[in-house]
Amino acid sequence: MNYVKELRKLVGHRPLILPGSVVLIMNNENQLLLQHRTDGSWGLPGGIMELGESLEETARREVKEETGLDIGELELLGIFSGQDYYLKVANGDELYSVTAVYVTNEVKGAINIDFQESIDIKYFNLHELPDGLTQGYRNYIEPYLTKIKTKQTRIY
């Protein structure tokens, strides 16, 4: 079932509040997995919650669907919402996203691209993120960058 499609039949293009999840998937070299979307932009694997799912279940399902990967333990980095996360998509649909951002370095399987949603999926160095990564996704990544900097500057 696609909850949002059912809602759109009732409300048309009017704004909706839509919860979802994205995941920062880090490899052993501390590189970030990004998805090159069919619209040309780059983003994090993730998507909108379906009825009955938890935010973690949404994250796991979306990562599996979009990348073919199974992910292990998830650490919640933050919840992002508000005016800065208003979107109007190409078809005129409006939404305010409420997004749980997780990070994991526990990954199993091989990348399997879903060409309905992606052109490519690959890892990037954190200081060399691609053009086309939207400000919203950059905002999701920032808490992780801050966390890394804090760990590196601690005196032991």
C-alpha positions as CSV (number, residue, x, y, z in Angstrom):
1,M,0.0,0.0,0.0
2,N,1.2,3.5,-0.7
3,Y,-0.3,5.7,2.1
4,V,0.7,9.0,0.4
5,K,-1.0,8.1,-2.9
6,E,-4.2,7.3,-1.1
7,L,-4.0,10.6,0.8
8,R,-3.4,12.6,-2.4
9,K,-6.6,11.2,-3.9
10,L,-8.4,12.9,-1.0
11,V,-6.5,16.2,-0.6
12,G,-5.0,16.8,-4.0
13,H,-1.9,19.0,-4.0
14,R,-2.6,20.6,-0.6
15,P,0.2,20.5,2.0
16,L,0.6,17.4,4.0
17,I,2.8,16.7,7.0
18,L,4.8,13.5,6.1
19,P,7.1,11.6,8.4
20,G,10.0,9.7,7.1
21,S,13.6,8.5,7.6
22,V,17.0,8.8,5.9
23,V,20.2,7.0,6.7
24,L,23.8,8.1,6.7
25,I,25.5,4.8,5.7
26,M,29.2,5.0,6.5
27,N,31.9,2.5,5.3
28,N,35.2,1.6,7.0
29,E,36.9,4.6,5.4
30,N,34.3,6.9,6.9
31,Q,32.8,7.6,3.4
32,L,29.1,8.4,3.0
33,L,26.8,6.4,0.7
34,L,24.8,8.7,-1.5
35,Q,22.1,8.0,-4.1
36,H,22.2,9.8,-7.5
37,R,18.5,10.2,-8.1
38,T,16.7,10.1,-11.4
39,D,16.0,13.9,-11.2
40,G,19.8,14.5,-11.2
41,S,20.1,15.4,-7.5
42,W,22.1,13.5,-4.9
43,G,20.6,12.3,-1.6
44,L,20.5,9.9,1.2
45,P,18.7,6.6,1.0
46,G,15.3,6.9,2.7
47,G,11.7,7.8,2.3
48,I,8.3,8.2,3.7
49,M,6.7,6.1,6.4
50,E,4.0,3.7,5.6
51,L,1.1,2.9,7.9
52,G,2.1,0.8,10.9
53,E,5.8,1.4,10.5
54,S,8.2,2.8,13.0
55,L,10.8,5.4,11.9
56,E,13.5,2.7,12.2
57,E,11.4,0.2,10.1
58,T,11.0,2.9,7.5
59,A,14.7,3.5,7.4
60,R,15.5,-0.2,7.0
61,R,12.8,-0.8,4.3
62,E,13.8,2.2,2.3
63,V,17.5,1.4,2.4
64,K,16.8,-2.1,1.3
65,E,14.5,-1.0,-1.5
66,E,16.8,1.7,-2.8
67,T,20.2,0.2,-2.4
68,G,19.7,-3.6,-1.8
69,L,21.7,-3.3,1.4
70,D,20.7,-4.6,4.9
71,I,21.6,-2.3,7.7
72,G,22.4,-3.1,11.3
73,E,22.2,-0.9,14.4
74,L,20.9,2.6,13.8
75,E,21.9,5.7,15.8
76,L,19.4,8.6,15.8
77,L,21.2,11.8,14.9
78,G,18.2,14.0,15.0
79,I,14.7,14.9,13.8
80,F,14.3,17.6,11.2
81,S,11.1,19.6,10.7
82,G,9.6,23.0,10.3
83,Q,9.4,25.7,7.7
84,D,12.9,24.8,6.3
85,Y,11.6,21.4,5.3
86,Y,8.6,22.6,3.2
87,L,8.7,21.1,-0.4
88,K,6.7,21.7,-3.5
89,V,7.5,18.9,-5.9
90,A,7.3,19.0,-9.7
91,N,3.8,17.7,-9.9
92,G,2.5,20.5,-7.6
93,D,2.2,18.4,-4.4
94,E,3.1,20.3,-1.3
95,L,4.5,18.8,2.0
96,Y,6.3,19.5,5.2
97,S,8.7,16.7,6.0
98,V,9.4,15.4,9.5
99,T,12.5,13.4,9.0
100,A,14.4,11.1,11.4
101,V,18.1,11.0,10.4
102,Y,20.0,7.9,11.4
103,V,23.6,6.8,11.0
104,T,25.0,3.3,10.7
105,N,28.3,1.6,9.7
106,E,26.8,-1.9,9.9
107,V,26.0,-2.9,6.3
108,K,25.5,-6.3,4.7
109,G,25.0,-7.3,1.1
110,A,25.9,-5.8,-2.2
111,I,24.6,-2.6,-3.7
112,N,21.7,-3.3,-6.1
113,I,20.5,-0.1,-7.7
114,D,16.7,0.4,-8.2
115,F,16.8,2.2,-11.5
116,Q,13.2,3.5,-10.9
117,E,14.7,5.8,-8.3
118,S,18.4,6.0,-8.9
119,I,21.0,6.5,-11.6
120,D,23.9,5.5,-9.4
121,I,24.8,4.8,-5.7
122,K,28.3,5.4,-4.5
123,Y,30.4,6.4,-1.5
124,F,31.9,9.9,-1.1
125,N,34.5,11.4,1.2
126,L,32.8,13.7,3.6
127,H,34.9,16.7,2.5
128,E,34.1,16.0,-1.2
129,L,30.3,15.7,-1.4
130,P,28.9,16.1,-4.9
131,D,27.3,19.1,-6.4
132,G,23.5,18.5,-6.6
133,L,23.3,17.5,-2.9
134,T,20.5,19.7,-1.7
135,Q,20.7,22.0,1.4
136,G,18.2,19.8,3.1
137,Y,20.4,16.7,2.8
138,R,23.4,18.8,3.8
139,N,21.5,19.8,6.9
140,Y,20.9,16.1,7.7
141,I,24.6,15.4,7.4
142,E,25.9,18.3,9.5
143,P,25.2,16.8,12.9
144,Y,27.4,13.8,11.9
145,L,30.2,16.2,10.8
146,T,29.9,18.1,14.1
147,K,30.1,14.8,16.0
148,I,33.3,13.7,14.2
149,K,34.9,17.1,14.8
150,T,34.0,17.0,18.5
151,K,35.6,13.5,18.8
152,Q,38.8,14.6,17.0
153,T,39.2,17.7,19.2
154,R,38.7,16.0,22.6
155,I,41.7,15.9,24.9
156,Y,42.2,12.5,26.6
